[in-house]
Amino acid sequence: MKNELIYEEEKKLIIATGDPLVLFEEDPLSMMRAVRLVAETGFGFHGKIYKAILEKENLLATISADDIREEFERAITAEYAGKGLKMIAGTGLLKYFIGEHAEKTARWEADLLDGLGENIDKTKRIRLRRLALFYLCFNKKEALKALSMMNYDAETEDTITDALELLDKINFLATTFEIKQFIARHGFERYEFLHNLSKARRIVYDLDDAKIKSRHYLLEYIEGMGEPILVEDLKIDKNDIVMNEIAGEDKADELLLMLLDLVHKEPGRNTKKELLAYAERYSKSPIQAAFRKVRWLR
């Protein structure tokens, strides 16, 4: 009989049809397949499987990051992903996802990973969101190194890097002006990802949702009032600036960003007449342009 991993339905265990030590020597990736099967079924490891992984996990170093990553992504998006994460943390496999840092994680990192294992199954099975939740368990410097180590595609790496760099920042967005500034800089798609990620994180760690609700209502107000957020929302464009001989194309984009700052603070000024007047003023007066964001105290 071929030596492979199978389900033992009656006892709800993942077992090997032969000696698991031999199986993992011949096919080290089977250790990650075992984790993935646990995540897909909710079954546990047979004792022999567990002991064999503890003994042979070093052989995974011979397997490509691409193959390990594929099994990991399937596990973390499975129905019982939390159980799979616990198996990874408890069998020495964690170092194949976060490198040497696995041997010296701080207590707070271990606590976050444990909490994720307990509650990740309560979140939607969305690949990028769950991957971000995993990397957010570790300090940013080490998480970024781990991300690079796993050889993700550019979109995935950029999205998770956003989570590591920007998630905490959106929690400090407390006004319509700050939300508009953030979205103008980073885009709606990135904002929505981070906002939904913060909701998933709240579920996992049972956090207060006041800031999440506040952002929701503020953005709802912005959109309901039709307030400009992006350059495309301005009542003038580059051609208007050039055609009115206010500035050439090389400076027009810069002026549009200045005008966007203006209408983020004062949405009522988003009219063609006012924006052209301010564009001319900013173009002629570098000092006034430089102070356009200053809020004077009285």
BELJO-V724990 format. One record per helix or strand of 2 or more residues. SS is the DSSP state (helix for helix, strand for strand). FROM is the first residue (numbers start at 1). LEN is the number of residues. If there is no record, write none. Layout:
BEGIN
ss->{SS:SS}
from->{FROM:FROM}
len->{LEN:LEN}
END
This chain:
BEGIN
ss->{strand:strand:helix:helix:strand:helix:helix:helix:helix:helix:helix:helix:helix:helix:helix:helix:helix:helix:helix:helix:helix:helix}
from->{5:13:20:30:44:47:65:81:95:107:127:140:154:176:188:210:231:238:249:267:272:286}
len->{4:4:7:12:2:16:12:10:10:16:9:10:17:11:18:15:3:6:17:3:13:5}
END
